[in-house]
Amino acid sequence: MAINLEMPKKLQAVIDMAHEGAAEMLRPISRKYDLAEHAYPVELDTLADLFEGISEANTISFAGAEAFRDSSGGPKQNVNGGNMSALVNALEVSWGDVALLLSVPRQGLGNAAISSVASPDQLEKLGKDVWAAMAITEPGFGSDSAAVTTTAVLDGDEYVINGEKIYVTAGSRATHIVVWATLDKSLGRAAIKSFIVPREHPGVTVERLEHKLGIKASDTAAIRFENARVPKENLLGDPEIHVDKGFAGVMETFDNTRPIVAAMAVGIARAALEDLRKILTDAGIEISYDKPAHAQSAAAAEFLRMEADWEAGYLLTVRSAWQADNAIPNSKEASMGKAKSARVASDVTLKAVEMAGTTGYSEETLLEKWARDSKILDIFEGTQQIQQLVVARRLLGLSSAELK
């Protein structure tokens, strides 16, 4: 089956609506909340209601708990469904402000995790008002998700969760936390499961909020779980430990979330390219597509290089979401898109600051902010190095134990 690169009308409607919201609602307050770290952007409540209303029409999916489950009953050839819809929405909103996207109620990465592994009964029970943060990283590890030490011990009809999570995006604002914990450390990766825990729950404490280089509009929390008891039904997906499957079950979460993070990188890089192009044009620098790069100015040649790099990241990202909608395994492609797009975003935004000179380095434009914001996209949801490892393992047919 060949990928269809033409954007269908349904998705074009998502793009147009998301872009308009980003331009009219997010760009105007972008600098305000960059300077007011930890202040909740109240303007986002309106945007969240807009997303919710559109999603209820059952024609467009955003990044909520059901966004990645295709609701269409039509033919299953070349489907462009919930994954593609959520991806292009994230891309356009990130063009406006990636930190504000991470702060929109009920659109958290934890919602994508719920969508990936929750049963239909769990989805129905949770309802549509869940805003879920995702808690994976701990003080003792970062990208090695298999090193989880937070424990979940079954006691009667409840799991007792103990541990500490750090760098939890939207951790102090979300209504729920998706917590990765191990049922039995002796069984390794296969025993790691995800649990849905209300944030305001006995035994759950937000310890602190981090001060960060970028995405300042998004709160990032350290959360402690101390004998937090949740019903056993709060374990998302299959409660059985399948040693033969290893880490595969819970890791499926990343097959949905990594394309979304890649889309954020694509969106912020495009914003920087658009602003840089205007700055160069205003300075009298011509950028031509009719002449080879070596026959143009150094600035024009560099811009064309970055634009081509951006296009590669965009296409890889779109491909990974398209595969998910068409039930094609996309683990390798999700990591390829995330690795490429995140690196492109960091490169493009920093180069834009450099090429714009004092204008780019000052707060006169948003270029310096985008350069600061973009770096996290190459870190969370798996660093550049982790993505390259995943791709290499898939290409070589090796396990994580065989290729580290």
Secondary structure as the mmCIF struct_conf table of DSSP 4:
data_model
#
loop_
_struct_conf.conf_type_id
_struct_conf.id
_struct_conf.beg_label_comp_id
_struct_conf.beg_label_asym_id
_struct_conf.beg_label_seq_id
_struct_conf.end_label_comp_id
_struct_conf.end_label_asym_id
_struct_conf.end_label_seq_id
BEND BEND1 GLU A 6 GLU A 6
HELX_LH_PP_P HELX_LH_PP_P1 MET A 7 PRO A 8
HELX_RH_AL_P HELX_RH_AL_P1 LYS A 9 GLY A 21
HELX_RH_PI_P HELX_RH_PI_P1 ALA A 22 LEU A 26
HELX_RH_AL_P HELX_RH_AL_P2 ARG A 27 LEU A 35
BEND BEND2 ALA A 36 ALA A 36
TURN_TY1_P TURN_TY1_P1 GLU A 37 HIS A 38
TURN_TY1_P TURN_TY1_P2 VAL A 42 GLU A 43
HELX_RH_AL_P HELX_RH_AL_P3 LEU A 44 GLU A 56
TURN_TY1_P TURN_TY1_P3 ALA A 57 ASN A 58
BEND BEND3 THR A 59 THR A 59
BEND BEND4 ALA A 63 GLY A 64
TURN_TY1_P TURN_TY1_P4 ALA A 65 PHE A 68
BEND BEND5 ARG A 69 ARG A 69
BEND BEND6 GLY A 74 GLY A 74
BEND BEND7 GLN A 77 ASN A 78
HELX_RH_AL_P HELX_RH_AL_P4 GLY A 82 LEU A 101
TURN_TY1_P TURN_TY1_P5 LEU A 102 SER A 103
BEND BEND8 VAL A 104 VAL A 104
TURN_TY1_P TURN_TY1_P6 PRO A 105 ARG A 106
HELX_RH_AL_P HELX_RH_AL_P5 LEU A 109 VAL A 117
HELX_RH_AL_P HELX_RH_AL_P6 PRO A 120 LEU A 126
BEND BEND9 LYS A 128 LYS A 128
STRN STRN1 ALA A 132 ALA A 135
STRN STRN2 GLU A 138 GLU A 138
TURN_TY1_P TURN_TY1_P7 PRO A 139 GLY A 140
STRN STRN3 PHE A 141 PHE A 141
BEND BEND10 GLY A 142 SER A 143
HELX_RH_3T_P HELX_RH_3T_P1 SER A 145 ALA A 147
STRN STRN4 THR A 151 ASP A 155
TURN_TY1_P TURN_TY1_P8 GLY A 156 ASP A 157
STRN STRN5 GLU A 158 THR A 169
TURN_TY1_P TURN_TY1_P9 ALA A 170 ARG A 173
BEND BEND11 THR A 175 THR A 175
STRN STRN6 HIS A 176 THR A 182
BEND BEND12 LEU A 183 LEU A 183
HELX_RH_3T_P HELX_RH_3T_P2 LYS A 185 ALA A 191
STRN STRN7 ILE A 192 PRO A 198
BEND BEND13 ARG A 199 HIS A 201
TURN_TY1_P TURN_TY1_P10 PRO A 202 GLY A 203
STRN STRN8 VAL A 204 LEU A 209
BEND BEND14 LEU A 213 GLY A 214
TURN_TY1_P TURN_TY1_P11 LYS A 216 ALA A 217
BEND BEND15 SER A 218 SER A 218
STRN STRN9 THR A 220 PRO A 231
HELX_RH_3T_P HELX_RH_3T_P3 LYS A 232 ASN A 234
STRN STRN10 LEU A 235 LEU A 235
BEND BEND16 GLY A 237 GLY A 237
BEND BEND17 GLU A 240 GLU A 240
TURN_TY1_P TURN_TY1_P12 VAL A 243 PHE A 247
HELX_RH_AL_P HELX_RH_AL_P7 ALA A 248 ASP A 282
TURN_TY1_P TURN_TY1_P13 ALA A 283 GLY A 284
BEND BEND18 TYR A 289 LYS A 291
HELX_RH_3T_P HELX_RH_3T_P4 ALA A 293 ALA A 295
BEND BEND19 GLN A 296 GLN A 296
HELX_RH_AL_P HELX_RH_AL_P8 ALA A 298 ASP A 325
TURN_TY1_P TURN_TY1_P14 ASN A 326 ALA A 327
HELX_RH_AL_P HELX_RH_AL_P9 SER A 331 ALA A 356
TURN_TY1_P TURN_TY1_P15 GLY A 357 GLY A 357
HELX_RH_AL_P HELX_RH_AL_P10 THR A 358 TYR A 361
BEND BEND20 SER A 362 SER A 362
TURN_TY1_P TURN_TY1_P16 GLU A 363 GLU A 364
BEND BEND21 THR A 365 LEU A 366
HELX_RH_AL_P HELX_RH_AL_P11 LEU A 367 SER A 374
HELX_RH_3T_P HELX_RH_3T_P5 LYS A 375 ASP A 378
TURN_TY1_P TURN_TY1_P17 ILE A 379 GLU A 381
BEND BEND22 GLY A 382 GLY A 382
HELX_RH_AL_P HELX_RH_AL_P12 GLN A 384 LEU A 396
TURN_TY1_P TURN_TY1_P18 GLY A 397 GLY A 397
TURN_TY1_P TURN_TY1_P19 SER A 400 GLU A 402
#
